[in-house]
Amino acid sequence: MTPTVLSIDAIVSDPAIRSGRPSIAGRTVTVADLVAHYLRWGATPEELAAQFKLTLGQVHAALAYYYLHKSALDEEMRRDQDLADRLQAELAEQGKLGRLD
């Protein structure tokens, strides 16, 4: 008997949504968005579900997808952070960076 592979269709990649980054089906929130809140700020899956108006299943699907594709997503998030740091430095040099304190 051949096993049937069951997919979790909660995570999609659509070039028209967030440049094709893995995201929650029917939403614009990406896996990386959720992972950043989960890893960097310590949000629980329950908090993520409430904050992003997702089901707990969608949050866990995103986290599972992250751990299955950790290297690629870590690299993507590293590139995004590098870009953000460069843009912030450019704005600071131009005197266009506001302060929050």
C-alpha positions, 0 to 999 in steps of 0.5 A: 500500500502506497502512503498518501502525502497530505499537504497543508494548504494554509501556506501559499506562494502567489507572485501577486501577493508580497512578491510570492513570499510564502504567506497565509492562504487568502491573506497578505501576512507572510510566514516571515512576518509571523516568525519575526514576531514569534522569534524576535518578540516572543509572541505565543501562537495564541497571541499571533492568532489574535494579533493577525486575526488567524486561526491557531491552525494557520499560525502552526502551519506557518511555524511548521513551514518555517521549520521545514524551510528554516535556512531559506527563510532565515536567509530571506529575513537576514536580507530584509534586515540588511536592507532595512539597516541600509535604508535607515542609515541612508535616511539618518545621513540625509537627516530624514530619520525621525526619533521616537524618544 
